[in-house]
Amino acid sequence: MSKIILPLLLLPLLAGCAVVDLAAHGMKQYEKSKQPAVQQQTATAETESVSPSDTVPASEPEPVMAAPSSSGSIKAQSLD
């Protein structure tokens, strides 16, 4: 009986946590939408104006060593 009651009592608590998360996400979206369009356009223009010469060149990856060959056959080992 308690195996059924305990999960049912915990369900509203878990649902309450989700409501708080959804409200916080909604507030973030609302704050973003309140920003003037000019600020948003300048922010996107700054990110688009970055040229490849401004970025740090990526270092070349180290070469990968080849795995040693196993002489082409599978060897059996005893389990003792």
C-alpha positions as CSV (number, residue, x, y, z in Angstrom):
1,M,0.0,0.0,0.0
2,S,2.8,2.4,0.9
3,K,4.5,1.6,-2.4
4,I,1.6,3.2,-4.2
5,I,0.9,6.1,-1.8
6,L,4.5,7.4,-1.6
7,P,5.0,8.0,-5.4
8,L,1.6,9.6,-5.6
9,L,2.5,12.0,-2.8
10,L,5.9,12.9,-4.4
11,L,4.3,13.6,-7.8
12,P,3.1,17.1,-7.0
13,L,6.5,18.0,-5.6
14,L,8.2,17.1,-8.8
15,A,5.6,18.9,-10.9
16,G,6.2,22.0,-8.7
17,C,9.8,22.0,-9.7
18,A,9.0,21.9,-13.3
19,V,6.7,24.9,-13.0
20,V,9.5,27.0,-11.4
21,D,11.9,26.0,-14.3
22,L,9.3,26.9,-16.9
23,A,8.6,30.2,-15.2
24,A,12.3,31.1,-15.1
25,H,12.7,30.2,-18.8
26,G,9.7,32.4,-19.7
27,M,11.1,35.3,-17.8
28,K,14.4,35.0,-19.7
29,Q,12.6,35.0,-23.0
30,Y,10.6,38.0,-21.9
31,E,13.7,40.0,-20.9
32,K,15.3,39.2,-24.2
33,S,12.2,40.4,-26.1
34,K,12.2,43.7,-24.1
35,Q,15.6,44.7,-25.4
36,P,15.5,47.3,-28.1
37,A,15.9,46.1,-31.6
38,V,19.0,48.4,-32.1
39,Q,20.9,46.6,-29.4
40,Q,20.1,43.2,-30.8
41,Q,21.2,44.3,-34.3
42,T,24.5,45.7,-33.1
43,A,25.2,42.4,-31.2
44,T,24.6,40.3,-34.3
45,A,26.6,42.7,-36.5
46,E,29.6,42.4,-34.1
47,T,29.5,38.6,-34.3
48,E,29.2,38.6,-38.1
49,S,32.1,41.1,-38.5
50,V,34.7,38.7,-37.1
51,S,37.0,37.6,-40.0
52,P,39.0,34.4,-40.1
53,S,42.2,36.5,-39.7
54,D,41.0,37.6,-36.3
55,T,40.5,34.1,-35.0
56,V,43.3,32.0,-33.6
57,P,44.4,29.4,-36.1
58,A,43.8,25.9,-34.9
59,S,46.8,23.8,-34.2
60,E,47.3,20.7,-36.4
61,P,46.3,17.5,-34.7
62,E,49.0,15.1,-33.7
63,P,49.5,12.1,-36.0
64,V,47.9,8.9,-34.8
65,M,50.2,5.9,-34.3
66,A,49.1,2.7,-36.1
67,A,48.2,-0.3,-33.9
68,P,50.7,-3.1,-33.8
69,S,49.7,-6.1,-35.9
70,S,48.5,-9.2,-34.3
71,S,50.2,-11.5,-36.9
72,G,46.8,-12.1,-38.5
73,S,45.5,-14.9,-36.2
74,I,43.6,-15.2,-33.0
75,K,45.4,-17.1,-30.3
76,A,43.5,-19.2,-27.7
77,Q,44.4,-18.9,-24.1
78,S,43.6,-21.4,-21.4
79,L,41.3,-20.3,-18.6
80,D,43.3,-22.1,-15.9
